[in-house]
């Protein structure tokens, strides 16, 4: 049988999913930075957005198999 190699740019790689989650979280954090939210709240928002993004992308990747 031949093995099918996935592109290293695909979301099959955990590092790519983490990078996407970090980028999404940083973008949202930048948008929150213009508000008067306390820093602690901004950090919580950053972590939640990153976690949700990673979980969603991972879930969508696994259902496509």
C-alpha positions as CSV (number, residue, x, y, z in Angstrom):
1,X,0.0,0.0,0.0
2,X,1.1,3.5,-0.6
3,X,1.1,6.0,2.2
4,X,-0.5,9.3,1.6
5,X,1.6,12.1,3.0
6,X,-0.2,15.2,4.1
7,X,1.2,18.6,3.3
8,X,3.2,20.1,6.2
9,X,1.0,23.2,5.7
10,X,-2.2,21.3,6.5
11,X,-4.1,21.4,9.8
12,X,-3.2,17.7,10.3
13,X,-0.1,18.9,12.1
14,X,-0.6,20.0,15.7
15,X,1.9,22.8,15.4
16,X,-0.1,24.4,12.6
17,X,-3.3,24.2,14.7
18,X,-1.6,25.8,17.6
19,X,-0.2,28.5,15.4
20,X,-3.7,29.3,14.0
21,X,-5.1,29.4,17.5
22,X,-2.4,31.8,18.7
23,X,-2.9,34.1,15.7
24,X,-6.6,34.2,16.3
25,X,-6.1,34.9,20.0
26,X,-3.6,37.7,19.3
27,X,-5.9,39.3,16.8
28,X,-8.8,39.3,19.3
29,X,-6.4,40.5,22.1
30,X,-5.3,43.4,19.8
31,X,-9.0,44.4,19.3
32,X,-9.6,44.2,23.1
33,X,-6.5,46.3,23.7
34,X,-8.3,49.4,22.5
35,X,-10.9,49.0,25.1
36,X,-10.8,49.8,28.8
37,X,-10.9,46.2,29.9
38,X,-8.5,45.2,32.7
39,X,-5.4,43.3,31.7
40,X,-6.6,40.2,33.5
41,X,-9.8,40.1,31.5
42,X,-7.9,40.6,28.3
43,X,-5.6,37.6,29.2
44,X,-8.7,35.4,29.9
45,X,-10.2,36.4,26.6
46,X,-6.9,35.6,24.8
47,X,-6.8,32.1,26.4
48,X,-10.4,31.4,25.8
49,X,-10.2,32.4,22.1
50,X,-7.0,30.4,21.6
51,X,-8.5,27.3,23.3
52,X,-11.8,27.5,21.4
53,X,-10.0,28.0,18.1
54,X,-7.7,25.0,18.7
55,X,-10.5,22.8,19.8
56,X,-12.7,23.8,16.9
57,X,-10.0,23.3,14.3
58,X,-9.1,19.9,15.8
59,X,-12.7,18.8,15.9
60,X,-13.3,19.8,12.3
61,X,-10.1,18.1,11.1
62,X,-11.0,14.8,12.8
63,X,-14.5,14.7,11.4
64,X,-13.2,15.1,7.8
65,X,-11.2,11.8,8.0
